[in-house]
Amino acid sequence: MGLKTSLGLRLTQQLTLTPQLQQSLRLLQLSALELAQEVEQMLADNPFLERADDAAEDREPDESEWKSSTASEANDPFDSEAAQPDTVSLFEASAPLAQEDWEAQLDEDAGGWRDLDPDTALGPDWHWESPGLERDGRWLDDEDPPSAGDLASRPPRLQDHLHAQALALHLNEEEQAALHFLIESLDDDGYLSEPLEALAQALLARDAAGADPERAEELLALLRRALGWLQAMEPAGVGARDLAECLRLQVLEQRDSPAARVALALCAQPLEWIARRDLKRLQAATGLEPALLRAGLALLTRLDPKPGRRFADTERLVIVPDVLVRVRGTEFDVQLNPAVQPRLRICDAYAQALRHHRGGDLQQRLQEARWFIKNLQQRGETLLRVARAIVQRQRSFFLHGDIGMQPLVLRDIAEELGLHESTISRVTHGKYMATPRGTYELKYFFGSALATDGGGNASSTAVRALIRQLIAEEDPRQPLSDAQIAERLKEHGIECARRTVAKYREALRIPTATLRRAR
């Protein structure tokens, strides 16, 4: 049996994404922080790119010079895209990127415990200087020290707050090191999440004595004493291993009151009973009267379950909006935030030097720089178009709040702007809009629709807002059940099942009617 060969011609269509289009799609999806990192990387890799505001610091060209420069670029026979501007001109102003905050750093060897022999324990490696100083007094990384105003404006770290209290204790060097180690092991909430045994093993691994059982017991006993000093510090509850211990430490600060004594007894019970206010089980376990139990529960609800959170670095949680919405009479002015929109241009010196040289890697890098600038401009234009379309569709939200939110899906904006749904999804991912009512992610303005008696639709966001309003207005002695809330929604013309109400209520972090009932 022989093989038969033949030669044929077939036409097919295939979509190929060019590198320029791939970069455009990727930039579209980046958040403001990721975009800033991408721009910094491009500035470092491509010598033809520079910041427009950096160039302006050297020389501010007048309009005639700019036109002349643009004309010369347009006449460049080697520039296939010379007609496009070298600067992202969509934004009229741009604020410089915020400089990274100076962070105090403890010397890596401060808690080293390299040698715990009493004669040499932490001698050269231990110091109580300012966390921004090396042992010889120089600032870390040879940087200029921060100004006193900068230091005063920054909230203290939890660890710094505790280290300052530790200075008032009369401890030897080994005890100081143990307390320092525990303080640095706290998480952002002020908890000691690692067991003392594990921390002791970590220290033992650095100890010259090695895996000596006696030394391990000594370290564990030392850490236990240090934990007692730590848990006696302010804020109350710091250094706890779990929530029950955190609450107990805070109650001990008020142990002279009857309610505090009841609260101490409650802390020994399962937290699930306390969360559910299960008075029957709590009364059976403690033998206390319901009135006393209510007083103890009321005290526990006033305590702080995360004592270290007040010292958290809030600057890391700050959201920089990509879009700004301002009210001008009855209209809304929607603009891009110039503080997060990079303004780049082609470095004129390099471009002029390359003007009479054809081909080569440098010519390709110049083309890549122009592509990057163009894609940045397209990203900004697309983001602005989508933001304005969202604001136009959700005008009632800006006028009346969440209860005025209209049903909106990605397809609605895509059809209005003539874009693909995936493009709208990329634009709304990780982008934020600052409005007179607060800062929201663009995805917040999209929500599914629920049917109404009038044949229309209600946004799920509006329904959640209505549920929150109904619960806020309920009688605390007779809170509304999920079924009753569903009936109230039906009275407003909104068909919503009980299970849907329960899902929305849980999303709002509102407890059940049993837990909301005033006792």
MARVEXKOL-725917 format. One record per residue (C-alpha): x, y, z. Coordinates in steps of 0.02 Angstrom, whole numbers. Example, Ala and Ser with C-alpha at 12.3 -4.5 7.8 and 13.67 -1.06 7.14 Angstrom:
// MARVEXKOL-725917
SITE:615:-225:390
SITE:684:-53:357
***
This chain:
// MARVEXKOL-725917
SITE:0:0:0
SITE:79:162:-56
SITE:65:338:13
SITE:-13:472:-96
SITE:50:650:-78
SITE:-35:805:-141
SITE:-9:992:-137
SITE:-155:1105:-92
SITE:-189:1289:-52
SITE:-302:1339:91
SITE:-350:1513:151
SITE:-376:1540:336
SITE:-401:1691:448
SITE:-301:1707:608
SITE:-297:1847:734
SITE:-120:1892:786
SITE:-83:2014:925
SITE:63:2125:884
SITE:184:2168:1025
SITE:114:2345:1024
SITE:-64:2283:1048
SITE:-9:2162:1183
SITE:73:2305:1276
SITE:-82:2412:1257
SITE:-193:2277:1332
SITE:-72:2247:1475
SITE:-60:2432:1519
SITE:-248:2445:1517
SITE:-263:2316:1656
SITE:-129:2387:1771
SITE:-177:2481:1928
SITE:-103:2651:1967
SITE:35:2574:2073
SITE:76:2441:1945
SITE:77:2572:1807
SITE:200:2678:1905
SITE:314:2527:1925
SITE:300:2488:1738
SITE:345:2667:1694
SITE:495:2665:1810
SITE:554:2503:1730
SITE:535:2575:1554
SITE:629:2733:1603
SITE:771:2625:1668
SITE:775:2510:1515
SITE:745:2630:1371
SITE:867:2778:1353
SITE:748:2869:1235
SITE:615:2895:1368
SITE:614:3035:1494
SITE:486:3121:1602
SITE:410:3275:1523
SITE:416:3370:1688
SITE:600:3322:1712
SITE:640:3396:1541
SITE:542:3552:1585
SITE:654:3581:1735
SITE:803:3600:1618
SITE:718:3714:1493
SITE:542:3770:1457
SITE:523:3783:1267
SITE:400:3910:1201
SITE:260:3865:1083
SITE:357:3908:926
SITE:501:3794:977
SITE:381:3652:1013
SITE:298:3673:842
SITE:468:3679:759
SITE:522:3522:848
SITE:361:3435:799
SITE:380:3488:619
SITE:558:3423:610
SITE:499:3257:680
SITE:361:3250:550
SITE:490:3274:410
SITE:599:3134:474
SITE:601:3003:333
SITE:656:2867:453
SITE:511:2895:574
SITE:356:2797:527
SITE:256:2873:669
SITE:331:3046:675
SITE:163:3132:667
SITE:113:3069:838
SITE:163:3176:987
SITE:310:3124:1093
SITE:224:3182:1252
SITE:61:3119:1324
SITE:-31:3283:1299
SITE:-197:3218:1365
SITE:-156:3281:1538
SITE:-120:3464:1566
SITE:-31:3443:1732
SITE:54:3304:1824
SITE:108:3297:2004
SITE:273:3210:2041
SITE:263:3034:2107
SITE:259:3025:2296
SITE:427:2982:2368
SITE:437:2823:2468
SITE:422:2853:2653
SITE:580:2835:2753
SITE:560:2682:2862
SITE:656:2655:3022
SITE:756:2495:3015
SITE:826:2400:3160
SITE:999:2330:3141
SITE:987:2150:3081
SITE:1101:2090:3218
SITE:1001:2175:3357
SITE:903:2019:3394
SITE:1035:1900:3331
SITE:1067:1803:3490
SITE:1225:1739:3409
SITE:1306:1702:3574
SITE:1204:1688:3733
SITE:1349:1650:3846
SITE:1329:1766:3998
SITE:1503:1835:3974
SITE:1476:1884:3793
SITE:1287:1885:3771
SITE:1243:2012:3638
SITE:1385:2124:3692
SITE:1440:2203:3527
SITE:1278:2163:3437
SITE:1155:2247:3556
SITE:1116:2431:3562
SITE:969:2542:3604
SITE:1004:2681:3481
SITE:877:2758:3365
SITE:816:2626:3240
SITE:879:2732:3096
SITE:1061:2728:3153
SITE:1200:2605:3124
SITE:1317:2563:3268
SITE:1440:2698:3216
SITE:1301:2828:3214
SITE:1284:2841:3024
SITE:1111:2842:2944
SITE:1066:2684:2850
SITE:1114:2678:2666
SITE:1212:2841:2690
SITE:1053:2939:2661
SITE:1020:3108:2737
SITE:925:3093:2901
SITE:740:3137:2894
SITE:689:3305:2960
SITE:612:3323:3132
SITE:449:3375:3052
SITE:444:3216:2948
SITE:475:3108:3100
SITE:344:3199:3204
SITE:211:3183:3069
SITE:228:2994:3057
SITE:125:2887:3177
SITE:234:2775:3286
SITE:246:2591:3248
SITE:177:2471:3377
SITE:352:2400:3399
SITE:427:2573:3427
SITE:291:2612:3555
SITE:331:2452:3650
SITE:520:2474:3639
SITE:501:2644:3719
SITE:408:2565:3866
SITE:539:2428:3879
SITE:673:2559:3912
SITE:591:2595:4081
SITE:613:2414:4138
SITE:767:2364:4237
SITE:820:2213:4136
SITE:988:2136:4100
SITE:1050:2119:3922
SITE:984:1943:3898
SITE:811:1992:3962
SITE:812:2147:3854
SITE:853:2041:3702
SITE:713:1917:3742
SITE:586:2057:3761
SITE:649:2140:3601
SITE:631:1976:3507
SITE:451:1953:3563
SITE:405:2132:3519
SITE:474:2111:3345
SITE:379:1947:3326
SITE:208:2031:3347
SITE:92:2043:3199
SITE:0:2201:3144
SITE:-145:2164:3262
SITE:-29:2152:3413
SITE:-42:1962:3429
SITE:100:1840:3457
SITE:49:1714:3327
SITE:200:1599:3345
SITE:204:1482:3496
SITE:340:1517:3624
SITE:411:1344:3593
SITE:436:1382:3409
SITE:516:1551:3449
SITE:632:1467:3574
SITE:685:1340:3442
SITE:721:1482:3321
SITE:834:1563:3449
SITE:914:1398:3493
SITE:963:1374:3311
SITE:1068:1533:3324
SITE:1141:1487:3492
SITE:1319:1424:3500
SITE:1262:1289:3620
SITE:1164:1206:3479
SITE:1026:1082:3518
SITE:1059:1078:3705
SITE:899:1025:3797
SITE:946:1121:3952
SITE:981:1278:3852
SITE:814:1256:3763
SITE:723:1253:3930
SITE:819:1409:3986
SITE:769:1502:3828
SITE:587:1450:3845
SITE:582:1507:4027
SITE:662:1671:3977
SITE:533:1701:3841
SITE:392:1662:3961
SITE:456:1795:4081
SITE:475:1917:3937
SITE:297:1880:3882
SITE:236:1931:4054
SITE:325:2099:4037
SITE:257:2122:3861
SITE:77:2085:3909
SITE:88:2213:4049
SITE:125:2351:3924
SITE:7:2473:3840
SITE:-102:2449:3738
SITE:-190:2322:3846
SITE:-206:2154:3759
SITE:-43:2164:3664
SITE:58:2003:3658
SITE:-95:1891:3669
SITE:-90:1721:3585
SITE:-276:1717:3542
SITE:-433:1823:3555
SITE:-486:1752:3724
SITE:-319:1798:3802
SITE:-325:1970:3720
SITE:-496:2004:3798
SITE:-440:1935:3966
SITE:-288:2050:3971
SITE:-398:2200:3938
SITE:-527:2148:4068
SITE:-389:2132:4197
SITE:-363:2319:4180
SITE:-539:2341:4252
SITE:-546:2193:4371
SITE:-610:2296:4518
SITE:-783:2317:4442
SITE:-919:2183:4456
SITE:-942:2181:4268
SITE:-756:2147:4245
SITE:-762:1998:4362
SITE:-907:1928:4261
SITE:-815:1963:4098
SITE:-663:1866:4163
SITE:-775:1716:4194
SITE:-847:1733:4019
SITE:-673:1737:3939
SITE:-648:1559:4001
SITE:-801:1501:3903
SITE:-808:1457:3717
SITE:-805:1616:3613
SITE:-944:1544:3505
SITE:-1063:1557:3653
SITE:-1012:1737:3682
SITE:-1033:1783:3498
SITE:-1207:1708:3496
SITE:-1253:1781:3667
SITE:-1307:1608:3719
SITE:-1363:1655:3895
SITE:-1429:1482:3935
SITE:-1263:1395:3908
SITE:-1164:1536:3987
SITE:-1278:1533:4140
SITE:-1261:1345:4156
SITE:-1071:1355:4141
SITE:-1043:1503:4258
SITE:-1192:1496:4375
SITE:-1218:1684:4356
SITE:-1382:1776:4341
SITE:-1437:1837:4167
SITE:-1424:2019:4221
SITE:-1241:1996:4271
SITE:-1206:1901:4111
SITE:-1276:2044:4007
SITE:-1165:2168:4100
SITE:-1013:2059:4067
SITE:-1058:2038:3884
SITE:-1082:2225:3866
SITE:-907:2253:3936
SITE:-830:2127:3814
SITE:-912:2212:3665
SITE:-824:2375:3712
SITE:-650:2297:3709
SITE:-530:2307:3563
SITE:-502:2136:3481
SITE:-353:2204:3383
SITE:-253:2316:3501
SITE:-110:2340:3378
SITE:-218:2398:3233
SITE:-215:2580:3287
SITE:-27:2581:3254
SITE:-42:2503:3081
SITE:41:2594:2937
SITE:-114:2676:2865
SITE:-14:2752:2721
SITE:-3:2579:2642
SITE:-193:2570:2644
SITE:-220:2737:2559
SITE:-303:2719:2388
SITE:-250:2844:2257
SITE:-396:2869:2138
SITE:-371:2860:1950
SITE:-523:2967:1913
SITE:-589:3124:1998
SITE:-773:3171:1996
SITE:-823:3348:2046
SITE:-997:3422:2056
SITE:-1024:3580:1954
SITE:-1204:3633:1982
SITE:-1310:3494:1913
SITE:-1169:3423:1807
SITE:-1026:3308:1852
SITE:-850:3348:1793
SITE:-752:3187:1765
SITE:-564:3200:1742
SITE:-413:3089:1761
SITE:-309:3114:1917
SITE:-150:3200:1854
SITE:-54:3140:2007
SITE:-54:2960:1944
SITE:-45:2990:1757
SITE:136:2985:1695
SITE:192:3114:1567
SITE:333:3049:1459
SITE:423:3113:1306
SITE:561:3061:1189
SITE:733:3118:1245
SITE:776:3248:1113
SITE:964:3228:1129
SITE:960:3042:1090
SITE:831:3061:952
SITE:936:3196:865
SITE:1092:3089:876
SITE:1001:2943:797
SITE:915:3043:660
SITE:1041:3004:523
SITE:1071:2822:567
SITE:960:2692:486
SITE:909:2526:565
SITE:995:2445:710
SITE:942:2406:887
SITE:936:2589:938
SITE:808:2628:803
SITE:700:2488:871
SITE:717:2554:1048
SITE:661:2726:988
SITE:509:2647:906
SITE:470:2552:1067
SITE:478:2716:1164
SITE:353:2796:1045
SITE:239:2645:1060
SITE:245:2654:1248
SITE:199:2839:1249
SITE:56:2808:1127
SITE:-10:2661:1229
SITE:-5:2767:1387
SITE:-109:2898:1300
SITE:-234:2769:1237
SITE:-248:2696:1411
SITE:-291:2866:1484
SITE:-417:2905:1348
SITE:-505:2737:1367
SITE:-510:2750:1556
SITE:-584:2925:1544
SITE:-717:2871:1419
SITE:-770:2724:1527
SITE:-774:2831:1685
SITE:-882:2964:1603
SITE:-1002:2832:1537
SITE:-1018:2756:1711
SITE:-1053:2925:1791
SITE:-1184:2963:1660
SITE:-1271:2795:1689
SITE:-1264:2811:1879
SITE:-1315:2993:1901
SITE:-1448:2943:2029
SITE:-1313:2864:2136
SITE:-1217:3027:2146
SITE:-1378:3118:2191
SITE:-1458:2994:2312
SITE:-1323:2870:2366
SITE:-1322:2681:2356
SITE:-1511:2671:2355
SITE:-1510:2759:2188
SITE:-1390:2638:2103
SITE:-1453:2576:1935
SITE:-1426:2400:1864
SITE:-1272:2401:1754
SITE:-1168:2266:1673
SITE:-1007:2272:1573
SITE:-1101:2240:1411
SITE:-1200:2403:1432
SITE:-1044:2511:1435
SITE:-960:2407:1300
SITE:-1105:2432:1179
SITE:-1116:2618:1218
SITE:-931:2648:1184
SITE:-909:2521:1045
SITE:-782:2420:1144
SITE:-768:2237:1190
SITE:-828:2178:1361
SITE:-653:2114:1401
SITE:-587:2291:1373
SITE:-713:2362:1497
SITE:-665:2226:1620
SITE:-481:2273:1605
SITE:-519:2458:1626
SITE:-624:2434:1783
SITE:-504:2312:1866
SITE:-406:2394:2007
SITE:-455:2572:1957
SITE:-535:2691:2081
SITE:-647:2843:2066
SITE:-649:2984:2194
SITE:-825:3054:2208
SITE:-913:3175:2326
SITE:-984:3020:2412
SITE:-817:2932:2434
SITE:-690:2832:2336
SITE:-752:2677:2246
SITE:-679:2546:2132
SITE:-753:2561:1958
SITE:-822:2386:1974
SITE:-929:2447:2119
SITE:-1045:2535:1997
SITE:-1089:2371:1910
SITE:-1222:2258:1983
SITE:-1350:2129:1935
SITE:-1535:2171:1919
SITE:-1683:2113:2021
SITE:-1858:2116:1949
SITE:-1987:2240:2014
SITE:-2177:2236:2010
SITE:-2178:2376:1884
SITE:-2084:2271:1758
SITE:-1921:2364:1785
SITE:-1760:2315:1870
SITE:-1676:2364:2033
SITE:-1489:2357:2061
SITE:-1424:2231:2187
SITE:-1324:2372:2265
SITE:-1483:2473:2291
SITE:-1568:2321:2366
SITE:-1425:2297:2490
SITE:-1438:2482:2537
SITE:-1625:2462:2565
SITE:-1595:2309:2674
SITE:-1470:2408:2778
SITE:-1597:2549:2795
SITE:-1736:2431:2849
SITE:-1626:2352:2982
SITE:-1568:2523:3045
SITE:-1751:2574:3070
SITE:-1810:2412:3153
SITE:-1863:2393:3333
SITE:-1710:2325:3428
SITE:-1825:2223:3540
SITE:-1908:2141:3389
SITE:-1782:2140:3245
SITE:-1836:2091:3072
SITE:-1803:1915:3013
SITE:-1742:1881:2836
SITE:-1919:1827:2787
SITE:-1992:1987:2856
SITE:-1861:2091:2763
SITE:-1910:1999:2603
SITE:-2091:2048:2635
SITE:-2042:2230:2664
SITE:-1945:2230:2500
SITE:-2099:2160:2413
SITE:-2197:2308:2480
SITE:-2071:2418:2390
SITE:-2103:2321:2231
SITE:-1943:2217:2236
SITE:-1952:2028:2220
SITE:-1815:1957:2330
SITE:-1812:1782:2404
SITE:-1771:1752:2587
SITE:-1608:1664:2541
SITE:-1557:1813:2436
SITE:-1594:1929:2582
SITE:-1485:1820:2694
SITE:-1344:1826:2567
SITE:-1351:2015:2553
SITE:-1363:2035:2742
SITE:-1208:1927:2768
SITE:-1117:2027:2634
SITE:-1158:2184:2735
SITE:-1089:2097:2891
SITE:-1253:2117:2982
SITE:-1289:1979:3110
SITE:-1449:1878:3115
SITE:-1606:1941:3201
SITE:-1566:1832:3353
SITE:-1399:1919:3379
SITE:-1472:2091:3344
SITE:-1609:2074:3474
SITE:-1582:2189:3623
SITE:-1575:2089:3784
***
